[in-house]
Amino acid sequence: MKGSIARRGKASWRLKFDIGRDPGTGKRQTRYVTVRGTKKDAQRELNRLLAQAEDGTLVEPSKLTVADYLRDWIRDAETMGLGLKTVERHRGLIENQIIPHLGGYLLQKLKPAHIRNWHATLLRSGRVDGGPLAARTVGHAHRVLHRALKQAAAVEMVSRNVASAVSPPAVEEQEMEALTAAQVAEVLTKLRGVASYPLIVLALATGMRRGELLALRWSDLDLDAGKLRVERSLEQTKTGGLRFKPPKTKHGRRTITLPANAVAALRAHRKKQLELRVATGSGKLPDDALVFGHLDGSPRSPRALSKEWKRLVAAHKLPNVTFHALRHSHASALIASGLDVLTISRRLGHGSPAITLTVYGHLFANTDARAAEAINAALAPALAE
């Protein structure tokens, strides 16, 4: 295949190259591309395009913009296996952080330099109010763009995923929110008697996620055996409202052994539910009734639960942490006890122990002194000889 370079301006070059014959008409096809830079830059681009034409990876020219492509991509995202909540988060990042800055570019003209400049803009003034955007959020936006462009490259809409050439900004390590043993005792003491007390006890005792707690049915519990089964989660989105969904991975479905104090709290909670149903004429408590639902059987909103927790924290002057910190507190207590990472991972419902180590690896480092003590005890008899 042949090509040529002709100057168009001071730093502009026109590439002309042959891409073979049209399979339908048999006529020879010629492609024209304009490149900015030096003649060496133009030669490198011509060589790249000729190589793509030779191996069949050269993409057809398109006027599709980044904005149009991303909106089409996210519209079809749920059919590609993404959950409603994930789609909602992706769409927010696309509309608020990606399209306002990159949406006007032609998809095929997007360059790594554009991605780098976009990162800098977001870090400087990426918030809706013009303030700086956190590096973590910029990273989330970058990964959404990378995921979308990966799909575009897979179907040969673009020749490569330009987001792969630029790394997202580094994120400073933040200390994870978790309650100490003394703070856990303070929370349970001050909140004893509030309506959500059994739910809070179970969150601390099992490390279950907010949606898993709110989707729990009495049929999922075996209080005599002191176990519960996590089978689903409650999801809340703007478009889909409230819906029950299965766990993301097979490890999300799991059996959790309950400590005695959690069993006692659940028994007391069930007794109160039965008494309330009798008093209101609601009848017997069905086996599939939600453990933490409304009296009419409808589920509680996950967002409402988070707001309620925030109110309880303020009203009772509790440590200022999010509801999700109760899950972290459970994990921290297990790690501090010396429990192995595989057992902890399965109890939390992580897809693999690697995820557990990614989230809680810094806490496992604190167990190194105990590891040294353990190996010293094992070696001591032999070394004493």
N, C-alpha and C positions, 0 to 999 in steps of 0.2 A: 504494500500500500504506500502511496506517495503523498507528500504534503509540501506546502510552501508557506513562507512567512513574508508579509508585506507590511511596511510601516504605514500607520494611519495617522499618528500624531506624535508629539514629542516623546511620550512614554506609552504609546498604544500601538498594538500590532494586530493584524488580521491573519488568522490561521486558515488555510484552505487545505482540505485533505479529502482523499477518496475513501469511502467506506464500503466499496463493493457494489454489486448490482442489486437492484430491487428484486426480491424473489417473485413478485407478482408480475412486474412489467419487463424485467430483464434490463432495464435502463441503469446506467451507472449513476451512483449517488455521490454528491459532493456536499460536504459540511463546511460551514464557515463559523468561526469562533473569534471573538475579540478578546485580547488579553492585554492587561496593563502591566508595566514593569520594563525591565531591560530585555534586550534581544535574547539573552541567555535564558531569562524567565520564559519567554515565548517559545524558545526551542524545547525547553523541558516540558512545557505544557503540550506542545505538539507531539513530542515523543510519547507522553502519557496517553494522549487521545488515540494515537495510532496503535499503541499496544492494546488498548481497550477494544478498538475496532477489530483488531486481529483476533483477540480471544473471545469476542462476542459479548463483552460486558459494557460496551458503550451504550449509554442510555439515550433515549429519544429526547430531543429538546422539548421543554414544557414551560408554560407561563404560569404554572401553579405557584401561588405564594406560600410562604411558611404558615401564615394565618389560615388560609383555606385548607391546607393539608392537615394541620393540627386539629382543626374543628371536625374535619371528616374522620380523622383517626380516632378521636375521643368519642365520637358518635357511635363508632363500631367497636369500641374497646370492650364493652361488656360481653359481646359475642366472642371475644378472644380470651375470655376466662377471667377478666377483672371483675371484682365485686363492686356493688353499687357505691360503697363508701370510698373505695379506692378511686373509682371513676370521678366521684364528686371532688375529691381532693386534687386529682390530676387536672380536672377542668378549672378549678380555682387558680391553680398555678399557671395554666395555659393562658387564661384570660387576663390575669392580673400581673404576672411576672414575665411571660414569654412574648405573647403577641404584641403588647405595647412597645416592645423594643426590637423584636426580630420579625414580627408579622409581615412587614412590608417587603421583605426580601423575597426574590424568587427562590423557591426551594432548592433548585439546582445551582444557584449562585451563592448559597450560604457557605461561608469560609470559616476556618478555625479562628482567624483574627476577629470575626464578628462575635464568636462565642466568648473569646477572651475579653473583648470590650464590653459585652453584655454583662459578664460577671462583675466587672469593675463598676459599671453603672448601678447595678443592683446593690452592691456593697456600699455605694456612696449615697444613693437616693432611691432605692427600690421600693420603699413602702408607699402605700396609697397616699399618705400625708407628706411624702417627699423625704422622709427620714431614711437612715441607712437600714438595709435589710440584713438580718442575721446570716452569717455564713452557712449555718445549718439549713436555713430556708433556701438560700441560693443553691445549695447542694441538692435539695429536693427538686427544685425547678430544673436543674441541669440533668438529673436522672430521668425526669419525665421527657425532656427533649431528646435525650439519648435513646430512650426506649422507642419513641416515635420514629426517630430517624433510622434506627436499626430496622424497623419494619419497612421503611421506604427503601432502604438499601437492599433488603431481602427480595423485594418485588421489582427491583431494578428501576425505581423512580429516580434514584440518585446513584452515583457511582460509588460513594462511600459514606460512612457515618462520620461527619466532620466533628461531632461532639466527642468522638473517641480520641481526637487529637489534643484535647484540652482537658485538664483535670479540674474538678470543682474546687473551690477554695477550701483550705484546711479549716477544720473545726476545732476550736479549743476544747479540751476535755473538761466536761462539767461534772461536778459531784452529783451523783444520783440521789434523788430524794428518797429517804428511808427513815423510819422511826427507830430509835434505840429501844432497848427493852424497857427502860424506864418510861419512855414516851408512850409505848404501847400500853403499859399499865395505866398511865394517865388518861389516855383516850378511852379505854374501857371503863375506867372508874367514873369519869365525868359524863359519859354517854349512856350509862346504865339506866334503863327505863325509857329512853327515846324510842320512837317507832322503828327506826332503822338499826337499832342495836344488834339484832340477830344477824342482819346482813353484814354489818361491819365486823362482827366476830368471825363470820364465815370467810370474809375477804382476808382477814389477817391469818386465819387458821389454815387456809388452803392456797392462797395466792391466785385465786381465780380472777379472771378479767371481769370488768364491769358488765359487759354483755352476757357473759356466761352465767353470772350470778342472777341476772334478771330473767334469763331464759330457763332457769332451773325449775323442774317440776317435782312434786312430791313423789311421783313414780320413779324419779331418778335417785331417790334416797333410800338407803337401808339403814335406819337408825339403830336397829338391833345389832347389825354387823359393824356399825360405825363406818360406813362407806357411802360415797356418792359417785354417780357416773355423769361425766360431762359429755353431752351428746349434741349440743347446739349452742348458738349464741344469738343475742338480740341485737340487731343493727338498726341504726336510725340515720336516714338520709333526707335531704330536702325534697328529692324527687320521689323516693319510694316510701317515705314515712317509716313506720316501724315494721320490721319483718324478721322472722326467725330464719337462721341460715346454719348450715352445717359448719364444723370447724374447717379452717383453711387446709390443714394437713391431717394425715391419719393419726399423728401424735396428739392432735387437739382433742380427739376422742379418747378419754382416759378415765381410769378409776382412781379416786383419791380417798385415802384413809383419813378419817376424821379424828382429831383429838377429843378426849372426853368432854372438855368444856364446850366445844362446838356442838357436840351431840346434845348436851344439856340445854344449850341456848336454842337449838332447833326444836327440841321437844316442847319447851316452854312457848316458843313461837307458834307451833302447830296447835297447842292447847288454846291459845288466845284467838287464833283464827277460827277454830271450831266454836268457841264461846260467842264470838262476834257473829258468826253465821246463824247460830241458833237465835241470838237476840234480835237479829234483823229478818229472821224468817227465810234465810237463803238456803237452808237445807244442808245436807251432808256435804262434806268437803270431797270433791272428786279427786281421784288418784292423779289425774293429769293436770290438776290445778297448779298454777304458778306458786312457788314458795314465797316469792316477794312481789306478787302482783297486787292489783287493786281488788277491792271486795267483789266487784262485778266480774272478776276473772281476767280483765284486760291487763296487758303488761305495763309496767312503769317505764317512763322514758329514760334512757341512759343520760341524756343531757340534764334532765330534771334531777336525777340522782346526784350528778356532779355539783349542781347548784345547791342542792340540799346539804351536801357535805361541806361546801364552802360556807354556808350559813351556820352550820354546827361548829365549824372551826372558829368562826368569828364570835359566835354567841358564848361558847364555852372556853374561849381563849386557849385553844389547842395549838400544837405546832402547825405552822402554816405550810402544809403540804397538800398536794392534789390527792384525789381519791386513788389514783393509780399508784401512789406511793405506798398504799397498803400492800399491794402485790410485791413491790420491791422490798418492803419490810419483811414479808414472809420469806422471800428468797435470801435476804441477808441473814436472817435467823438460822436458816438451814445451813448456809455456808459456814457461819460462825460455829455451828455445832460439829463441823468436820464431815458432813455428809458428802458423798461423792457427787461429781458433776452430772453423771448419767442419771442418777436417781432424781436429782433436783430438776434436770431438764425434762424428764418424763412427768414429774408432778406439776410443773408449770405449763406443760403442753407445748414446749418449743419443738420446732421441726427437727432439731438436732442439738447435741451438746455444744456444737460450735457456736450456735446462737447464744446459748447460756453464757459461754465464755466471753463472747463479744460484749454482752450487756453487763456481766458481773465479774469479768476477769480480774479487775483490780481488787475485788474483795477476796478472791481466792489467794491472791498474793499474801494476804494477811495470815494465811494458814501455814506459811512456810516454816515458821518457828516450830509449830507442832510436828511438822514433817521431820524436821531435824531431830526433835526429841524422840520420835517414833523409831527412826533408823538407828539412833544412838542406843536405844534400848535393845534393838535387835542385834547390834554388833557387839555390845558390851561383853557378853559371855565369852565370845571368841577372842576378843582383844585382851581379856583379862588373863588368858592362859599364858 
